[in-house]
Amino acid sequence: QGLGVVVLEKHGGTGGGGIGTEGVFAVNSKMQQEKGIVIEPAEVIATEMGYSHNRANGLKWLDLIEASGENISWLQDCGVNFTGVVDDYHGLGKFDCFHWFVDGRGSNYIDPMLESAQSMGAVVMTETPALDLIVEDGQVKGLYAEKADGGILQVNAKAVILTSGGYAQNADLMAERGWDLTYSHNN
């Protein structure tokens, strides 16, 4: 969209825990259509609502489902390769909506997505953790980060999106967020 994008990654590579991802969920993708797999979104939503004892947000599920088939096409356009197999994830799911990456490895979507982002001009800097936001007059104007060589990088930006990856192994943060740790392996 004509925006300049800088991605800062604390670790030495991109993808984090996604490296173990074997594929993705979708309803009514082209692959499913070619195989004659027809899934009614209402059935998926009803199943999720029942599973969660009606605590799930049905409208968010509808939004997810309605975009999911197109998401597969977008991933393919970005260079992500799928095996063509669509199933119920080893019999564990109720619907044939799992789309397998080639070799069932997350790197088979992480690497093409990284290459796609870089081909559109995104600058990706690994071993560069964000340190602090730059705030002026109550508005975020950028951030400071630590470069791999120990120097400080200042990034001036109109918008900053903070992501943290997983935090389930951080008992203090989980407790701070109000998650019940009764059955966690940390206790």
Residue pairs with C-beta under 8 A, 6 or more apart in sequence:
4 121
5 117
5 120
5 121
5 122
5 123
6 122
6 123
6 125
6 155
6 157
7 14
7 117
7 122
7 123
7 124
7 125
8 125
8 128
8 129
8 130
8 143
8 145
8 155
9 124
9 125
9 126
9 127
9 128
10 127
10 128
10 129
10 130
11 126
11 127
12 126
12 127
13 126
14 110
14 114
14 124
14 126
15 106
15 107
15 110
15 114
16 165
16 166
17 165
17 166
18 106
18 109
18 110
19 105
19 106
19 107
19 110
20 105
20 106
21 101
21 106
21 109
22 100
22 101
22 104
22 105
22 106
23 82
23 98
23 99
23 100
23 101
23 104
24 71
24 72
24 75
24 98
24 99
24 101
24 109
25 68
25 97
25 98
25 99
26 32
26 68
26 69
26 71
26 72
26 97
26 99
27 39
27 41
27 44
27 65
27 68
27 69
27 95
27 97
28 38
28 39
28 41
28 68
28 69
29 68
29 69
29 72
29 73
29 86
29 99
30 69
30 72
30 73
31 72
31 82
31 84
31 86
31 99
32 38
32 39
32 69
32 86
32 96
32 97
35 86
37 86
37 96
39 95
39 96
39 97
41 62
41 65
41 66
43 95
44 61
44 65
44 95
44 97
45 58
45 61
45 62
45 65
47 94
47 95
48 56
48 58
48 61
49 56
49 58
49 61
68 97
72 82
72 99
75 82
75 109
75 113
76 82
78 112
78 113
78 116
79 112
79 113
79 115
79 116
80 101
80 108
80 109
80 112
80 113
81 101
81 102
81 108
81 112
82 99
82 100
82 101
82 102
83 100
83 101
83 102
83 104
85 99
85 100
86 96
86 97
86 98
86 99
86 100
87 96
87 98
87 100
88 94
88 95
88 96
88 97
88 98
89 98
101 108
101 109
102 108
114 124
117 124
118 124
125 145
125 147
125 153
126 148
127 147
127 148
128 145
128 146
128 147
128 148
128 153
129 145
129 146
130 143
130 144
130 145
130 162
131 143
131 144
131 145
131 146
131 152
132 143
132 144
133 140
133 142
133 143
133 160
134 140
134 141
134 142
134 143
134 144
134 154
134 156
135 141
140 157
140 159
140 160
141 156
141 157
142 154
142 155
142 156
142 157
142 160
143 154
143 155
143 157
143 160
144 152
144 153
144 154
144 155
145 152
145 153
145 155
146 152
146 153
147 153
167 173
167 174
168 174
169 186
171 181
171 184
171 186
171 187
174 181
174 184
175 181
181 187
